[in-house]
């Protein structure tokens, strides 16, 4: 049997079927040809053909009212969509999971006086739970037939289809709208290939998991290599205790970023400096079977790329993460349970299974990672000790000297990445504006942290970041104990390091853009004690004074080119 040659369409229909759609109501048209061809090729679907879209939508509504299951609708472009509106509105208030699929022209043709090029995406926003827009393919591809997608486009369609179905079914059910852009040709076909699309499951709720579900998950985890990945989070004692308990299991390792605020032993924050030293064989040996992620966006590009390349690795998320987040392109299950409850309950259940001798062979995964970390840590110590004066050397000294009772606030760009490499123990708490990773509000946010915290907060930033809001020095009169370290590498040092800009002729003028910040005079104007360090000896003396003196700011001056070169050597 012939299938549509449109990979987006194939992936969408296969995920809908896997997520429980068994009926689709279709209306004839030209632009939705790939949907009609694709639906006809899928024997699992019951197809109902109704020309009038208004009647088609109400028919689907009736089926959904009785079955309480998701029912799909598909129509062509133009005003066909608007004929769906009355039934979709009824579905919205009756909480019926209609899956509205509309065919559309490619985005570049909307409003261009070509036929049927009105604005379709978002047309039903007031009466659907959510709308999705899937852009047209740039070309046709053959079916890939498994979860390892041939392109980011197919992964995106899979992710969007899973999210749309989960949105329609979970919580209060309701309709969703998927707008599919199709470019020409529309009628190309290919041989039908049985595919096994990735299906994202959702289990649990705020009340937790019932005991039998906890046991099922524990039995699945106990024989697998488990990696817990922690992004940025606020401090949470109950989560910290639960993670510590869970991480004592022999088949568990934890990779925690410095701004996760998880206080863990065993070089748990060593991520980039370890990954950069692994050869292909070691990477394969350390590969997880299941990744459980918590917290917000990761700083580590290396970790994201490593996990995206781990074929057959599953990714589980918990209640602190939106079900649509699929950063590693491996998402298989969302467990709607708060992390501290999940890890505490799972640690106890897994230990019980192991103690009863029902676990079989438990992988020695924690030991493998600990050995690799210890080796990398020893190498790093030798490298750092032998380095000439540079920003990595200077920040290593800053982080080593940091009192345990202080808060640390890191600016985006280079500073937070150095912390990822160098911090081996966390202070009281560690923060950075990583929600959207901007540099403009770092100083003011750190000041706010200092106002709310009873102790001292240290801001570690660069000259470019600090130049955004020097007024923060004047705000000290409002309270708080903020102290500041500014790394002066004459502009945006990250642009001398990343491959995108490192070799550009216009790098220094257009990207690094030295702010030529007169920090000493600015500090004096606001009544702050100004300290300066351009050598290891001066840094030791400057840090001693910084630790003892409120309203003090330490400028660390480094040579920019050699600092970038030392960082590249360190990671390679």
C-alpha positions as CSV (number, residue, x, y, z in Angstrom):
1,X,0.0,0.0,0.0
2,X,1.2,3.5,-0.9
3,X,1.8,6.1,1.9
4,X,2.3,9.8,1.6
5,X,5.9,10.9,0.9
6,X,5.5,13.7,3.4
7,X,7.6,12.7,6.4
8,X,5.9,15.3,8.7
9,X,2.5,13.8,7.9
10,X,3.6,10.2,8.4
11,X,5.1,11.0,11.8
12,X,2.1,12.9,12.9
13,X,-0.4,10.2,12.0
14,X,1.8,7.4,13.5
15,X,2.0,9.3,16.9
16,X,-1.7,10.0,16.9
17,X,-2.4,6.3,16.5
18,X,0.1,5.3,19.2
19,X,-1.4,7.8,21.6
20,X,-4.9,6.3,21.2
21,X,-6.6,7.9,18.1
22,X,-8.5,5.2,16.3
23,X,-11.0,7.4,14.3
24,X,-10.4,10.3,12.0
25,X,-13.1,12.3,10.2
26,X,-11.8,13.6,6.9
27,X,-13.0,16.2,4.4
28,X,-11.8,16.2,0.8
29,X,-9.5,18.9,-0.4
30,X,-6.3,19.6,-2.3
31,X,-3.9,21.1,0.3
32,X,-4.7,18.2,2.8
33,X,-3.8,15.6,0.2
34,X,-0.8,14.3,2.3
35,X,-3.2,13.8,5.2
36,X,-5.8,12.0,3.1
37,X,-3.2,9.7,1.5
38,X,-1.5,9.0,4.9
39,X,-4.8,8.2,6.6
40,X,-5.9,5.9,3.8
41,X,-2.6,3.9,4.2
42,X,-3.2,3.3,7.9
43,X,-5.5,0.3,8.5
44,X,-5.5,1.1,12.3
45,X,-7.6,4.2,11.6
46,X,-11.3,4.2,11.0
47,X,-11.9,6.8,8.3
48,X,-15.1,8.7,8.0
49,X,-15.3,11.0,4.9
50,X,-17.7,14.0,5.1
51,X,-17.5,16.8,2.6
52,X,-19.0,19.6,4.8
53,X,-16.5,20.6,7.5
54,X,-19.2,21.9,9.9
55,X,-21.0,18.5,9.7
56,X,-17.7,16.6,9.9
57,X,-16.7,18.4,13.2
58,X,-20.0,17.8,14.9
59,X,-19.9,14.1,13.8
60,X,-16.4,13.8,15.5
61,X,-17.8,15.6,18.5
62,X,-20.6,13.0,18.8
63,X,-18.1,10.1,18.6
64,X,-16.0,11.8,21.3
65,X,-19.0,12.4,23.6
66,X,-19.8,8.7,23.6
67,X,-16.3,7.2,23.7
68,X,-14.5,10.0,25.7
69,X,-11.5,9.1,23.6
70,X,-9.5,11.5,21.3
71,X,-11.0,11.8,17.8
72,X,-9.1,13.4,14.9
73,X,-10.4,15.8,12.3
74,X,-8.6,16.9,9.1
75,X,-9.5,19.5,6.5
76,X,-8.0,21.5,3.7
77,X,-6.8,25.2,3.9
78,X,-8.7,28.4,3.7
79,X,-12.1,28.9,5.3
80,X,-12.6,25.2,5.8
81,X,-11.0,25.6,9.2
82,X,-13.6,28.2,10.4
83,X,-16.4,25.7,9.7
84,X,-15.0,23.6,12.5
85,X,-15.4,26.4,15.1
86,X,-18.9,25.7,16.4
87,X,-18.2,22.0,17.2
88,X,-14.8,22.8,18.6
89,X,-16.3,25.4,20.9
90,X,-18.8,22.8,22.1
91,X,-16.0,20.3,22.6
92,X,-14.1,22.8,24.6
93,X,-16.9,23.3,27.1
94,X,-17.8,19.6,27.2
95,X,-14.1,18.7,27.7
96,X,-14.0,16.4,24.6
97,X,-10.4,15.7,23.3
98,X,-10.9,16.6,19.6
99,X,-7.6,16.7,17.6
100,X,-8.2,19.3,14.9
101,X,-5.7,19.0,12.0
102,X,-5.7,21.7,9.4
103,X,-3.7,21.8,6.2
104,X,-2.1,25.2,5.3
105,X,0.1,26.9,2.8
106,X,3.8,27.5,3.7
107,X,4.3,30.5,6.0
108,X,6.0,32.6,3.4
109,X,2.8,32.6,1.3
110,X,0.4,33.8,4.0
111,X,-1.2,37.2,3.1
112,X,0.3,37.2,-0.4
113,X,-2.9,37.3,-2.4
114,X,-2.6,33.7,-3.5
115,X,-5.6,31.4,-3.0
116,X,-6.5,30.2,0.5
117,X,-3.6,32.0,2.2
118,X,-5.5,33.5,5.2
119,X,-4.0,33.2,8.7
120,X,-5.0,29.8,10.1
121,X,-2.6,29.3,13.0
122,X,-4.1,30.6,16.2
123,X,-7.6,30.9,14.6
124,X,-9.1,28.7,17.3
125,X,-7.0,29.9,20.3
126,X,-10.0,30.9,22.4
127,X,-11.7,27.5,22.2
128,X,-8.8,25.0,22.2
129,X,-6.4,24.1,25.0
130,X,-3.4,24.8,22.8
131,X,-2.5,25.5,19.1
132,X,0.6,24.1,17.3
133,X,2.1,25.1,14.0
134,X,4.3,22.6,12.0
135,X,6.3,24.2,9.2
136,X,6.5,22.8,5.7
137,X,9.2,20.3,4.8
138,X,12.0,21.6,2.7
139,X,12.0,18.3,0.8
140,X,10.6,14.8,0.9
141,X,12.4,12.0,2.7
142,X,11.9,8.2,3.0
143,X,10.5,6.8,6.2
144,X,13.2,6.1,8.8
145,X,11.0,3.6,10.7
146,X,12.4,4.0,14.2
147,X,13.0,6.5,17.1
148,X,16.3,7.8,15.8
149,X,15.1,10.6,13.6
150,X,16.6,11.4,10.2
151,X,16.4,15.1,11.0
152,X,15.5,17.7,13.7
153,X,12.3,18.3,11.6
154,X,11.0,14.7,12.2
155,X,12.0,14.9,15.9
156,X,10.1,18.2,16.2
157,X,7.0,16.8,14.6
158,X,7.2,13.8,16.9
159,X,7.6,16.0,19.9
160,X,4.8,18.3,18.9
161,X,2.4,15.4,18.1
162,X,3.1,13.8,21.5
163,X,2.6,17.1,23.3
164,X,-0.6,17.8,21.5
165,X,-2.1,14.4,22.3
166,X,-1.0,14.6,26.0
167,X,-2.5,18.1,26.2
168,X,-5.8,16.9,24.7
169,X,-6.0,13.9,27.1
170,X,-4.4,14.9,30.4
171,X,-5.9,16.9,33.2
172,X,-9.1,18.4,32.0
173,X,-9.5,17.0,28.5
174,X,-10.2,19.3,25.5
175,X,-9.6,20.1,21.9
176,X,-6.2,21.0,20.4
177,X,-5.4,22.5,17.0
178,X,-2.5,21.3,14.9
179,X,-1.9,23.4,11.8
180,X,0.2,21.6,9.2
181,X,2.0,23.6,6.5
182,X,2.4,21.7,3.2
183,X,4.4,22.9,0.2
184,X,4.2,21.4,-3.2
185,X,4.3,18.6,-4.4
186,X,1.3,17.4,-2.4
187,X,0.5,14.0,-4.0
188,X,3.8,12.2,-4.0
189,X,3.7,8.7,-2.5
190,X,6.1,6.1,-1.2
191,X,5.8,2.5,-0.1
192,X,4.1,2.0,3.3
193,X,6.7,1.2,6.0
194,X,5.7,0.0,9.4
195,X,7.1,2.6,11.8
196,X,7.4,2.5,15.6
197,X,7.2,6.2,16.6
198,X,8.4,7.4,19.9
199,X,5.5,7.7,22.4
200,X,5.7,9.9,25.5
201,X,3.8,8.5,28.4
202,X,2.5,10.5,31.4
203,X,1.8,8.9,34.8
204,X,1.2,10.1,38.3
205,X,-0.3,13.3,39.7
206,X,0.1,15.6,42.7
207,X,-1.0,12.8,45.0
208,X,1.9,10.7,43.9
209,X,2.0,7.3,42.4
210,X,0.0,4.3,43.7
211,X,2.2,1.6,45.3
212,X,1.8,-0.8,42.4
213,X,3.0,1.9,40.0
214,X,6.0,2.7,42.2
215,X,6.9,-0.9,42.3
216,X,6.7,-1.2,38.5
217,X,9.0,1.7,38.0
218,X,11.4,0.5,40.7
219,X,11.6,-2.9,39.1
220,X,12.3,-1.2,35.7
221,X,15.0,1.0,37.2
222,X,16.8,-1.4,39.5
223,X,18.5,-3.3,36.6
224,X,19.3,-0.1,34.6
225,X,22.2,2.4,34.5
226,X,20.5,5.6,35.8
227,X,21.8,9.1,35.4
228,X,20.2,12.0,37.3
229,X,20.8,15.3,35.6
230,X,20.1,18.5,37.6
231,X,19.9,22.0,36.1
232,X,19.3,25.3,37.9
233,X,17.0,25.1,41.0
234,X,16.5,26.9,44.3
235,X,17.8,25.4,47.5
236,X,15.6,22.6,48.7
237,X,16.6,20.6,51.8
238,X,14.0,17.8,51.3
239,X,15.1,17.3,47.6
240,X,18.8,17.4,48.6
241,X,18.2,14.6,51.2
242,X,16.2,12.5,48.7
243,X,18.8,12.9,46.0
244,X,21.6,11.9,48.4
245,X,19.7,8.8,49.4
246,X,18.9,7.9,45.8
247,X,22.5,8.5,44.7
248,X,23.8,5.9,47.1
249,X,22.3,3.1,44.9
250,X,25.1,1.4,43.0
251,X,23.4,1.8,39.6
252,X,22.9,5.6,40.0
253,X,25.1,8.6,39.1
254,X,24.2,12.2,39.6
255,X,25.5,15.0,37.3
256,X,24.6,18.3,39.0
257,X,25.3,21.7,37.7
258,X,26.7,24.2,40.2
259,X,23.5,26.2,40.1
260,X,21.4,23.2,40.9
261,X,22.0,23.9,44.6
262,X,22.4,20.2,45.3
263,X,25.1,19.7,47.9
264,X,26.7,16.4,46.9
265,X,30.1,14.7,47.3
266,X,32.2,12.8,44.8
267,X,32.9,15.6,42.3
268,X,29.2,15.5,41.2
269,X,29.6,19.0,39.5
270,X,32.4,17.8,37.2
271,X,30.6,17.6,33.9
272,X,32.4,19.5,31.0
273,X,35.9,18.9,32.3
274,X,35.2,15.2,32.5
275,X,33.2,14.8,29.2
276,X,36.0,16.7,27.3
277,X,38.5,14.1,28.4
278,X,36.6,10.9,27.5
279,X,37.4,9.0,24.3
280,X,34.6,7.3,22.3
281,X,35.0,4.0,24.1
282,X,34.8,5.6,27.5
283,X,31.7,7.6,26.4
284,X,30.0,4.4,25.4
285,X,30.9,2.7,28.7
286,X,29.5,5.5,30.7
287,X,26.3,5.9,28.7
288,X,23.1,5.7,30.8
289,X,20.1,3.5,30.1
290,X,17.7,6.1,31.7
291,X,18.2,9.8,32.3
292,X,16.0,11.4,34.9
293,X,16.2,15.2,34.7
294,X,15.2,17.8,37.2
295,X,15.5,21.6,37.4
296,X,15.7,24.1,34.6
297,X,17.8,24.6,31.5
298,X,21.4,23.2,31.5
299,X,24.5,25.3,31.1
300,X,26.5,22.4,29.8
301,X,26.4,22.2,26.0
302,X,28.7,19.1,26.2
303,X,26.2,17.2,28.3
304,X,23.3,18.0,26.1
305,X,25.2,16.9,23.0
306,X,26.4,13.7,24.7
307,X,22.9,12.6,25.7
308,X,21.4,13.5,22.4
309,X,23.9,11.1,20.8
310,X,23.1,8.2,23.2
311,X,20.9,5.9,21.1
312,X,18.4,3.8,23.1
313,X,18.7,6.0,26.2
314,X,15.3,6.9,27.7
315,X,14.6,10.3,29.3
316,X,12.2,10.7,32.1
317,X,11.0,14.1,33.5
318,X,9.3,14.8,36.8
319,X,6.6,17.3,37.9
320,X,9.0,20.3,38.0
321,X,9.4,20.1,34.2
322,X,6.8,20.8,31.6
323,X,5.7,17.7,29.6
324,X,6.8,19.4,26.4
325,X,10.4,19.8,27.4
326,X,12.5,17.3,25.3
327,X,16.0,18.8,25.5
328,X,17.9,15.5,24.9
329,X,15.5,14.4,22.1
330,X,15.0,11.2,24.1
331,X,11.9,11.9,26.1
332,X,9.9,8.7,26.8
333,X,8.0,9.4,30.0
334,X,6.8,12.3,32.2
335,X,6.1,11.3,35.8
336,X,3.9,14.0,37.3
337,X,5.3,13.6,40.9
338,X,7.3,16.2,42.7
339,X,11.1,15.3,42.6
340,X,11.7,15.0,46.3
341,X,8.7,12.5,46.6
342,X,9.8,10.5,43.6
343,X,13.4,10.0,44.7
344,X,12.6,9.4,48.3
345,X,10.0,6.7,47.5
346,X,12.0,5.2,44.6
347,X,15.2,4.8,46.8
348,X,13.2,2.9,49.4
349,X,11.4,0.7,46.9
350,X,14.6,-0.1,45.0
351,X,16.5,-1.0,48.2
352,X,13.7,-3.3,49.2
353,X,13.7,-5.1,45.9
354,X,17.5,-5.5,46.1
355,X,17.4,-6.7,49.7
356,X,14.9,-9.4,48.8
357,X,17.2,-10.7,46.1
358,X,14.8,-9.9,43.3
359,X,16.9,-7.4,41.4
360,X,19.1,-9.7,39.4
361,X,22.4,-8.0,38.5
362,X,22.7,-4.4,39.6
363,X,25.0,-2.4,37.3
364,X,28.1,-0.9,38.9
365,X,27.3,2.4,37.3
366,X,28.1,4.8,40.2
367,X,31.6,3.3,40.6
368,X,32.3,3.7,36.9
369,X,31.5,7.4,37.0
370,X,33.4,7.9,40.3
371,X,36.5,6.4,38.9
372,X,36.3,8.6,35.8
373,X,35.7,11.7,37.9
374,X,38.6,11.0,40.2
375,X,41.0,10.5,37.3
376,X,39.8,13.7,35.6
377,X,40.0,15.7,38.9
378,X,43.6,14.7,39.4
379,X,44.5,15.7,35.8
380,X,42.6,19.0,36.2
381,X,44.5,19.8,39.4
382,X,47.9,19.3,37.7
383,X,46.8,21.4,34.7
384,X,45.5,24.3,36.8
385,X,48.6,24.3,39.0
386,X,50.9,24.6,36.0
387,X,48.9,27.3,34.2
388,X,50.2,30.9,33.7
389,X,48.1,33.8,34.9
390,X,44.7,33.7,33.1
391,X,41.1,34.0,34.0
392,X,40.7,30.2,34.7
393,X,43.6,30.4,37.1
394,X,42.2,33.5,38.8
395,X,38.7,32.1,39.1
396,X,39.9,28.8,40.5
397,X,41.5,30.8,43.3
398,X,38.2,32.8,43.8
399,X,36.1,29.7,44.0
400,X,38.5,27.9,46.3
401,X,38.5,30.9,48.7
402,X,34.8,31.4,48.8
403,X,33.4,31.0,52.3
404,X,30.9,28.2,52.8
405,X,28.3,30.5,54.3
406,X,28.2,32.9,51.4
407,X,25.8,33.0,48.5
408,X,27.4,33.0,45.0
409,X,25.8,34.8,42.1
410,X,27.3,34.2,38.6
411,X,26.9,36.3,35.5
412,X,26.0,34.6,32.2
413,X,28.6,33.9,29.6
414,X,32.1,32.9,30.7
415,X,31.7,33.1,34.5
416,X,28.9,30.5,34.9
417,X,30.9,28.2,32.6
418,X,34.1,28.5,34.7
419,X,32.1,27.7,37.8
420,X,30.9,24.5,36.0
421,X,34.5,23.6,35.5
422,X,36.0,24.6,38.8
423,X,33.5,24.5,41.7
424,X,34.0,21.3,43.5
425,X,31.9,22.3,46.6
426,X,29.0,24.6,46.7
427,X,28.7,27.6,49.1
428,X,25.4,28.2,50.9
429,X,23.6,28.7,47.6
430,X,24.6,29.4,44.0
431,X,22.5,31.4,41.5
432,X,22.5,32.6,37.9
433,X,19.8,34.0,35.6
434,X,19.6,30.9,33.4
435,X,15.9,31.0,32.7
436,X,16.6,32.8,29.4
437,X,20.4,33.4,30.0
438,X,20.5,37.1,29.5
439,X,23.4,39.2,30.9
440,X,21.6,42.5,31.3
441,X,20.0,42.0,34.8
442,X,22.8,40.2,36.6
443,X,23.9,43.0,38.9
444,X,20.4,44.0,40.0
445,X,19.4,40.3,40.5
446,X,22.5,39.7,42.7
447,X,21.7,42.8,44.7
448,X,18.1,41.5,45.2
449,X,19.6,38.2,46.4
450,X,21.8,40.1,48.9
451,X,18.8,42.0,50.3
452,X,16.9,38.7,50.9
453,X,19.8,36.8,52.4
454,X,21.0,37.4,55.9
455,X,24.7,36.7,55.1
456,X,27.1,37.8,52.3
457,X,26.5,37.4,48.6
458,X,29.4,37.4,46.2
459,X,28.7,38.5,42.6
460,X,31.2,37.1,40.1
461,X,30.9,38.8,36.7
462,X,32.7,40.1,33.7
463,X,33.5,43.6,32.6
464,X,30.9,43.5,29.8
465,X,28.1,42.2,32.0
466,X,28.9,44.6,34.9
467,X,28.8,47.6,32.6
468,X,25.1,47.1,32.1
469,X,24.2,48.4,35.5
470,X,26.9,50.1,37.5
471,X,24.1,51.8,39.4
472,X,24.0,48.7,41.6
473,X,26.9,50.3,43.6
474,X,24.6,53.1,44.6
475,X,21.9,50.7,45.7
476,X,24.1,49.4,48.6
477,X,22.7,52.1,50.8
478,X,19.4,50.2,50.8
479,X,20.9,47.3,52.7
480,X,22.3,43.8,52.0
481,X,25.9,42.7,51.9
482,X,26.9,42.4,48.3
483,X,30.6,42.0,47.3
484,X,31.7,41.9,43.7
485,X,34.5,40.3,41.6
486,X,34.8,41.7,38.1
487,X,36.9,39.7,35.6
488,X,38.2,42.3,33.2
489,X,39.1,40.4,30.0
490,X,38.4,43.4,27.8
491,X,34.9,42.6,26.6
492,X,33.0,39.4,25.9
493,X,35.6,36.7,26.5
494,X,33.2,33.9,25.5
495,X,33.4,35.1,21.9
496,X,37.2,34.4,21.9
497,X,36.4,30.8,22.9
498,X,33.3,29.5,21.1
499,X,33.8,28.2,17.6
500,X,31.1,30.4,16.0
501,X,33.1,33.6,16.5
502,X,36.6,32.7,17.5
503,X,38.1,33.0,14.1
504,X,36.1,36.0,12.7
505,X,38.1,39.1,11.6
506,X,35.5,41.4,13.2
507,X,35.5,39.5,16.5
508,X,37.0,42.1,18.7
509,X,35.1,45.1,17.4
510,X,31.7,43.6,16.8
511,X,31.5,40.8,19.4
512,X,34.0,41.2,22.3
513,X,33.4,45.0,22.2
514,X,35.7,46.1,25.1
515,X,33.6,48.4,27.3
516,X,36.8,50.1,28.6
517,X,35.1,50.2,32.0
518,X,36.8,52.7,34.4
519,X,35.9,50.5,37.4
520,X,38.2,52.2,39.9
521,X,36.7,55.6,39.3
522,X,33.2,54.2,39.3
523,X,33.8,52.5,42.7
524,X,35.3,55.6,44.2
525,X,32.3,57.7,43.0
526,X,29.9,55.5,44.9
527,X,32.1,55.1,47.9
528,X,33.1,51.4,47.4
529,X,36.5,50.1,48.3
530,X,38.3,49.3,45.0
531,X,40.8,46.4,44.8
532,X,42.8,45.4,41.8
533,X,44.6,42.2,40.9
534,X,46.8,41.4,37.8
535,X,48.8,38.6,39.3
536,X,48.4,35.6,41.6
537,X,50.1,37.5,44.5
538,X,47.8,40.5,44.1
539,X,44.8,38.3,43.9
540,X,45.6,36.6,47.2
541,X,45.9,40.0,48.9
542,X,42.8,41.3,47.1
543,X,40.6,38.3,48.1
544,X,41.8,38.7,51.8
545,X,40.6,42.3,51.8
546,X,37.4,41.4,50.0
547,X,36.5,38.8,52.6
548,X,37.0,41.3,55.4
549,X,35.4,44.4,53.9
550,X,31.8,45.3,53.2
551,X,31.1,47.3,50.0
552,X,34.3,46.1,48.3
553,X,34.8,45.4,44.6
554,X,37.8,43.4,43.2
555,X,38.8,43.8,39.6
556,X,40.8,40.9,38.2
557,X,42.7,42.0,35.1
558,X,43.8,39.2,32.7
559,X,45.2,39.1,29.1
560,X,42.2,38.1,26.9
561,X,43.9,36.1,24.2
562,X,46.0,33.9,26.4
563,X,43.0,33.3,28.7
564,X,40.9,32.0,25.8
565,X,43.8,29.8,24.7
566,X,44.3,28.3,28.2
567,X,40.6,27.5,28.4
568,X,40.7,25.7,25.1
569,X,43.8,23.7,26.1
570,X,42.2,22.8,29.4
571,X,39.1,21.4,27.7
572,X,41.1,19.6,25.0
